[in-house]
Amino acid sequence: MLQYIVKRILIFLPTLLVISFLAFGLSQCTPGDPVEETMAVGEKGFISREAYDRNYRQLAHQMGLDRPVFYLSLSALAYPDTLHRIVRKDQRENLLKLIAHYGNWEQISTYYNQIQELDRQLTKLPDSLKMLNRVRSELLLLNLNDKDRSIQTKLDSIDHFLQQDALLNARIGGEVDQLKRSYSQIKSQQTPWKLKVPVIHWYGLQNQYHFWISNFLKGDFGVSYRDKQPVANQLKTAIPLTLMINGLAIFFAYLIAVPIGVYSAKYKDRAFDRITLVLLFMLHSLPVFWIATMLIAFFSTPEYGFDWFPTYGLGNLPDSAPFWQRFWETAYHLVLPIFSLTYGAIAFLSRQMRGGLINILGLDYIRTARAKGVNEHQVIWKHGFRNALFPIITLFASVLPAAISGSVVIEVIFSIPGMGKTTVDAINAQDWPVIYTILMIASVMTVLGILIADLLYALADPRVKFNKQ
Amino acid sequence: MDKLLEVSGLKTWFHTDQDIVKAVDDISFDLFRGETLGIVGESGSGKSVTALSIMGLITQPPGEIMGGAIKLRTGEDEYLDLIPLSAKKMVALRGNRLGMVFQEPMSSLNPVFRCGHQVQEAILIHRPQEKSSAKKLVLELFDKVHLPDPERIYRAYPHQLSGGQKQRVMIAMALSCQPDILIADEPTTALDVTVQKTILNLMSDLKKQFSGSIIFITHDLGVIAEIADRVLVMHKGKIVEQGSVEDIFLRPQHSYTKGLLACRPPLDFRLKRLPVVSDFLNRDQSDENIEDVAQKQLSLKISSEEHEKRLQTLASNPLLLKVTDLSVWFPGKKDFWGNIQSHIKAVDEVSFELRKGETLGLVGESGCGKTTLGRAILRLQAARSGRVEYEGQNILELSNKEMKALRKEMQIIFQDPFAALNPRLMIGNALMEPIAIHHPGENSKRCKEKAIELLETVGLETDHFYRYPHQFSGGQRQRICIARALAVNPRFIVCDESVSALDVSVQAQILNLLMDLRENHQLTYIFISHDLSVVKLMSDRILVMDQGKIVESGPADDIYKNPKDPYTKKLIAAIPKNIFEK
């Protein structure tokens, strides 16, 4: 048994690792600049460019974004292993495109450094120079262009502006000529073969993935783009709510479905079985959003005479209220959502239970049990039930992640601030850190659910350990 | 003598969607204290339903007891009719006064409970007592049924025991409350012959100590002869004959009984073909000279000179198949990391030769590797090493394309005709498929003609072409499988337990068909079976396999008469001998 458990866990760990790679890989493909998204609104636009650059650098460093992406990288010889030091995402991507065109990093880096150097010089010059700002904006655009024609246009217009401003020309004319030379060198000294030679770089532990996963394990899931608060704060309130609602729903679903399934199997094809079949099938085929809306319409408005339950939320008694008062208040609010979550599962689970038990009751060992004089009650609950439990246990693997990621529809309809609602809101706001955190948690729960189901299975069926050893 | 049970006019019918199946139709018999009553009959004859009716285990619906009485003796001249008894009272009798052992020991024990617990449960239900004393009883019972190390078996789960051990646990369970009547429904059918032998020995031992009576149900006349005092012969839900075991075997009255006795392959001499039940049933009943069973068999005997001649002609035939050092291994134990630690050598360096027109018998118990060997020869199972030369060509080295071309030379007929046919494919299409594959140019009309021809060859009718497998009986399906194998005009056929799943009377028909086909189509067979009597009837030479190795080989008659290897001796000794023959 111990060996079986150890083995399961050994399979469990690498799976988690792969999941984390996937989630991290996806987060790398996200559009938008994470540093910029994280910056507080006040830090943009209204401050000087120097301050902005400084802030940007600081924040990127805090977020670990000035590190290489992963422990190692596989790329072409043309790409330098120090590119990650260029923290501005838009500039970095532009350089990548240039390398892809020409394959000569030496020349490209000279060119890039000259642009930055020129930019620094320009900031030191007095604003009174009339063409300064025009030249500067053209120069900055060079950072974002990789097509030969557009670069050429930009360089030409810088020339054009300089001719109109002799003072400025005297200050930076030499540097601009140098820049133009560097650019023509890029074009004349192409090394496209370097793009075809594969190279593996090893970066060590100082990388973004390592930074991200170790923070994740510490419970630091990053900062939400939307409210600039740590993601953990949002989840801290959402997870317990969803766990409670879904936990209760699952509990009630099993509590009601298992006996219904057992008795339909016992009275197969009799009135009880037929009637529950029809009723449950009807319920099962009604969509959740419709039922939930109808419940709100009929049971929470006085127009129909059944103003029995509240429409949304979980009540707002202060934490200082007595426990039982808060308990009843919450329970009162939960009746409709939990019913909506439960009815579909009851139909599904009881059919599973019924089918499983009917199969089992036709087997030889059930006949043996009858032949030795076991009464019908014991035949079903002792000899049949435990064997029929296996498929129900398997279902548990899919139930656990659902319990964490929540039921989007129900939480939205009843305005319960659980995981489901958090997910929807995050998606609508393109709040990527929250989305990836939920993705990670849901995947881990899925794998954990499978692990627990495996262990329960081994506990219920003595043959499992034996066969899989 | 004490009458323990009196069954009169019992009718158990099953209601299906189409009609009513009269599984047991008006049968009457008595069971006396201390006797062993054998019920013999083929599948569907109603023998198991009779047993289940007595136990009150007929599932309702679809089953229903339509009439009659089952009277159990409860005291001096007091009898209790079990049929109208309430479910509650019946539960108190089951396992208490009536014990039952079933056919399938593999699936008859609940997999999630320990064996000891399952036997103990029966004791605690009917004889409430302390658990510790019940456990003591269980251990005594396990000892009584000769289970080794009762303490270990008590704690073991069913999947940790062998088939024979499980059946012993079942017997212990049935005997746990000293029932008056022990019903054993085919208790040895699913077991190997040698295991069957030990279980039968156990039952005869128990019979002597046991104060009650045994109802022993089987399809195997050899087993009945060994164990029963009195025999009922059932056919189509009716008892056609009953009498003492000597009467049934030596002086059978009903022609069905005679047919049943005659269609078993004899062990002492060779037959041209087996007598079949219809030979007797279709005979005019009023005919005074109803042929004697032994006479009927003798009339079909092949003289030893004739057989000698056949063997000589065969010896001069060219070699068809030569197998050299063929090994097939399966992964065995694995270590913690899933690396294979050891192998199960299913076939272990086997070598033999097969001449054209010859039939080679392959016998051995389940798990000895005979099926794997058969499949490896046809390359249906990858071999680990060795050579299989078919007319000088090593087929293990052929490309898939070359192998496909050769497939029409060699075919296989499987054990289970129910599983071997696609239930959604019309018989005609099933037969036309191999023709179309191996003769791509053939037009569909010609294919159809050929398929109908095949149906006639195997004794089926033209209009069977349009039917589906479920509309046929087991014997008919096996005929279809044979026709499908013949469709590509093969020269070499592997018959893998091809008659093992069939009733003895159907088995005789199929064996006759295979012998006729051998004659008419010059076929070469490898005939695989666990049943030595069948193998001996069919084969010219026999290989005996044990644990992947060939332990003995030689002409069929020699192997049977002078076995040399101890395993062969054990195998032959385990065949239930019909004590009344010779």
Interface residues (C-beta under 8 A of the other chain):
Chain A: Q3 K7 L363 D364 Y365 R367 T368 A369 R370 A371 K372 G373 V374 N375 E376 H383 R386 N387 A460 D461 P462 R463 F466 Q469
Chain B: M55 L57 A87 K88 V91 A92 L93 R94 G95 N96 G99 M100 F102 E104 S107 S108 L109 N110 P111 V112 F113 E121 A122 I125 H126 Y157 H159 Q160 M170 M173 A174 S176 K334 F336
